[in-house]
Amino acid sequence: MASVLGESEVEDDEMTEMGSYRGKVKVLRDDQESPAEEIMLLWGIQQPTFSKPNSFVSQSSLQLRLDACGRSLSILQSPSSLGAPGVTGSVMWDSGVVLGKFLEHAVDSKMLMLQGKKVVELGAGCGLVGCIAALLGAQVAFTDLPDRLRLLKKNVEANLRDGDLRGSAVVKELIWGDEPDRDLMEPLPDYILGSDVIYSEEAVMDLLDTLTQLCGFQTTIFLAGELRNDTVLEYFLEAAMKVFVIGRVEQTQWHPDYCSSRVVLYVLTKK
Ligand SMILES: C[S@@+](CC[C@H](N)C(=O)[O-])C[C@H]1O[C@@H](n2cnc3c(N)ncnc32)[C@H](O)[C@@H]1O
């Protein structure tokens, strides 16, 4: 049976707060060996290959229902689009559910404050994470590739249309590596969110370019990744470490009903 990384495996004095997140995270050591050690640890201890992928979502369904923030969210998916070249955001992925429910849990337990904060979600896909952030009071810009925006807009409109919405939502095109629109950058966001956005080696540098452009010294980035490809994750960590401090949020801090040994959650701040 795979165990997960809990605080018991990590010395207390290695845990610290990062950015605007009040929970304790394990900061990755800033040296050449650190990314490879992180990969060994994740694959060694969590043993992601032994557990079922996407246990919180059904990627063959046209609709995913999830309770969050006192509502029943309904997220439309397009399973038939998934096979098209380059299309990944037409269905939900576990890391999105983990990140969305983590945000809810962190706000409920006063580790995080999203009310009135500017949030940019990268590679929003079907939009679940940003919808939860907006329900928690954030002003969310959902971004993705141009051909992903139709389904994203539908989901945002269907789930965030009530007059009692605490936050706000706007859907925008943002191709990683391109210059972001001025309104995404001015002012720079308080938070950047991304779930399952580290999955292609070709896209890593463009993703980092966008993270670097959007991240100020007051910005906190949350990235939830699927433990699917160790090479891509290691490549990302090696490159990201040059620009960002990277901390791992242990599963003890996640929503207790939405933990998965196939998912890792990082918080990043600008160096
Ligand atoms: C695996 S999906 C994850 C979707 C969603 N975040 C989730 O967790 O369900 C990756 C997302 O990144 C987007 N993406 C991939 N490459 C991109 C790029 N170069 N620029 C902007 N978005 C990109 C995809 O369109 C897709 O929505």
The ligand as a Gaussian input file, in Angstrom:
#p B3LYP/6-31G(d) Opt

LIG

0 1
 C       -4.174000      18.693000     -18.919000
 S       -5.122000      20.142000     -19.215000
 C       -5.586000      20.628000     -17.598000
 C       -6.851000      21.420000     -17.593000
 C       -7.330000      21.877000     -16.222000
 N       -6.372000      22.796000     -15.630000
 C       -7.593000      20.710000     -15.318000
 O       -6.859000      20.494000     -14.341000
 O       -8.553000      19.979000     -15.567000
 C       -3.871000      21.344000     -19.666000
 C       -4.435000      22.716000     -19.992000
 O       -3.387000      23.600000     -20.390000
 C       -3.752000      24.261000     -21.594000
 N       -2.537000      24.560000     -22.373000
 C       -1.676000      23.662000     -22.916000
 N       -0.693000      24.272000     -23.590000
 C       -0.939000      25.617000     -23.476000
 C       -0.288000      26.776000     -23.973000
 N        0.813000      26.672000     -24.718000
 N       -0.808000      27.969000     -23.661000
 C       -1.923000      28.064000     -22.887000
 N       -2.597000      26.997000     -22.395000
 C       -2.107000      25.784000     -22.700000
 C       -4.637000      23.260000     -22.308000
 O       -5.457000      23.847000     -23.294000
 C       -5.418000      22.687000     -21.158000
 O       -6.557000      23.410000     -20.844000

